[in-house]
């Protein structure tokens, strides 16, 4: 998990512009949990009580900047998280995350108080790949488009 500010989120089918200060921008698919209640130090066995929906997203980062050790610039720049629409947990097709949803809630709540509406982004167990101009990042379930983002 990586902590990002709310200005990192890109919503409403807006395009993502590759920053001119990076030569190697990469993308990782991820799943977003929506926190449904206040909690701190939540045990993993109780974590399901603390999230109510999931959404697809893409975690975009500057790999060349990351290699220099500047984690904040590499991961935390504006609009680096295209975020899709939330769906009920019962419709969740994404089981291939690097840690379980319950473990993500547990770990996050160890270091910060979770509040209703907070979002936890969890990378999927899929390798990152270069992001290319003019490609489209999209996710659909049962012919319902949840996320669409054109890269420029």
C-alpha positions as CSV (number, residue, x, y, z in Angstrom):
1,X,0.0,0.0,0.0
2,X,1.1,3.6,-0.7
3,X,-0.4,6.6,1.0
4,X,-1.5,9.3,-1.5
5,X,-3.3,12.6,-1.2
6,X,-6.8,13.1,-2.6
7,X,-5.4,15.2,-5.5
8,X,-3.9,12.0,-6.9
9,X,-7.3,10.7,-7.8
10,X,-8.5,11.1,-11.4
11,X,-12.3,10.6,-11.8
12,X,-15.1,11.2,-14.3
13,X,-13.5,9.9,-17.5
14,X,-10.9,12.7,-17.4
15,X,-7.6,12.0,-19.3
16,X,-4.3,11.3,-17.7
17,X,-1.4,13.4,-18.9
18,X,2.0,11.7,-18.7
19,X,4.3,14.2,-16.8
20,X,7.0,15.8,-18.8
21,X,9.5,15.2,-16.0
22,X,9.6,11.4,-16.3
23,X,10.8,9.1,-19.1
24,X,9.4,5.9,-17.6
25,X,5.9,6.2,-16.3
26,X,4.4,2.8,-15.4
27,X,1.0,1.5,-14.4
28,X,-0.3,-1.2,-12.0
29,X,-3.9,-2.3,-11.8
30,X,-5.3,-2.0,-8.3
31,X,-8.5,-2.4,-6.2
32,X,-9.9,0.2,-4.0
33,X,-11.7,-0.5,-0.7
34,X,-14.1,2.1,0.6
35,X,-14.0,2.3,4.4
36,X,-17.5,2.3,5.9
37,X,-16.9,3.1,9.6
38,X,-14.5,4.6,12.1
39,X,-11.8,2.3,13.4
40,X,-8.3,2.1,14.8
41,X,-6.1,-1.0,15.4
42,X,-8.6,-3.3,13.7
43,X,-7.9,-7.0,13.9
44,X,-7.9,-8.7,10.6
45,X,-10.7,-11.1,11.7
46,X,-13.0,-8.1,12.2
47,X,-11.9,-6.1,9.2
48,X,-14.9,-7.1,6.9
49,X,-17.0,-4.9,9.1
50,X,-15.0,-1.8,8.0
51,X,-15.4,-1.8,4.2
52,X,-18.5,-1.9,2.1
53,X,-17.6,-1.5,-1.6
54,X,-14.7,-1.9,-4.1
55,X,-13.7,-0.1,-7.3
56,X,-11.1,-0.7,-10.0
57,X,-8.2,1.8,-10.3
58,X,-4.8,2.1,-11.8
59,X,-1.7,3.1,-9.7
60,X,0.5,5.2,-11.9
61,X,4.1,6.0,-10.9
62,X,7.4,7.4,-12.4
63,X,9.8,4.4,-12.3
64,X,12.8,6.5,-13.2
65,X,12.2,8.9,-10.4
66,X,11.5,6.1,-8.0
67,X,15.0,4.7,-8.8
68,X,16.5,8.0,-7.5
69,X,14.8,7.4,-4.1
70,X,12.3,10.2,-4.4
71,X,9.2,8.2,-3.3
72,X,7.0,11.2,-2.9
73,X,7.5,12.6,-6.4
74,X,7.5,9.1,-8.0
75,X,4.2,8.0,-6.4
76,X,2.3,11.0,-5.1
77,X,1.9,13.3,-8.1
78,X,-1.5,14.8,-9.1
79,X,-4.0,12.5,-11.0
80,X,-1.8,9.4,-10.7
81,X,-4.8,7.3,-9.6
82,X,-7.5,6.9,-12.2
83,X,-10.4,5.6,-10.1
84,X,-13.5,3.8,-11.3
85,X,-17.1,3.4,-10.0
86,X,-17.7,1.5,-6.8
87,X,-19.6,-1.8,-6.8
88,X,-21.0,-4.0,-4.0
89,X,-18.6,-6.5,-2.5
90,X,-20.7,-9.4,-3.9
91,X,-19.8,-8.4,-7.4
92,X,-16.1,-8.2,-6.7
93,X,-14.1,-10.1,-9.4
94,X,-10.7,-9.1,-8.1
95,X,-9.2,-11.7,-5.8
96,X,-5.6,-11.3,-7.0
97,X,-4.4,-8.5,-4.7
98,X,-0.9,-8.5,-3.1
99,X,-2.5,-8.6,0.3
100,X,-6.1,-9.5,1.4
101,X,-8.7,-6.8,1.9
102,X,-8.8,-7.7,5.6
103,X,-5.1,-7.5,6.0
104,X,-5.1,-4.1,4.2
105,X,-7.6,-2.8,6.7
106,X,-5.7,-4.2,9.6
107,X,-2.3,-2.7,8.5
108,X,-3.7,0.7,7.6
109,X,-5.6,0.9,11.0
110,X,-2.4,0.1,12.9
111,X,-0.9,3.5,11.9
112,X,-3.9,5.7,11.3
113,X,-7.5,6.1,12.3
114,X,-9.7,4.9,9.4
115,X,-12.8,7.1,8.8
116,X,-15.9,6.5,6.8
117,X,-15.2,7.4,3.2
118,X,-11.5,6.8,3.3
119,X,-10.1,4.8,0.4
120,X,-7.4,2.1,0.5
121,X,-5.7,1.3,-2.7
122,X,-4.3,-2.3,-3.0
123,X,-2.1,-3.3,-5.9
124,X,-3.1,-6.4,-7.7
125,X,-0.6,-9.2,-8.2
126,X,0.2,-8.2,-11.7
127,X,3.5,-6.7,-12.8
128,X,3.7,-3.1,-13.7
129,X,4.1,-2.1,-17.3
130,X,5.0,1.0,-19.3
131,X,2.2,3.5,-19.8
132,X,1.8,4.7,-23.4
133,X,0.4,7.9,-24.8
134,X,-3.0,7.4,-26.6
135,X,-3.8,4.1,-24.8
136,X,-7.0,3.7,-22.9
137,X,-7.2,2.3,-19.4
138,X,-10.6,0.8,-18.9
139,X,-12.4,-1.8,-16.7
140,X,-15.9,-3.3,-17.3
141,X,-17.9,-5.9,-15.5
142,X,-21.0,-7.5,-17.0
143,X,-21.0,-4.9,-19.8
144,X,-21.0,-2.1,-17.3
145,X,-18.1,0.3,-17.7
146,X,-16.6,1.1,-14.3
147,X,-13.5,3.0,-15.4
148,X,-12.4,4.8,-18.5
149,X,-9.2,6.9,-18.9
150,X,-7.4,8.0,-22.0
151,X,-3.7,8.6,-21.7
152,X,-2.2,11.7,-23.3
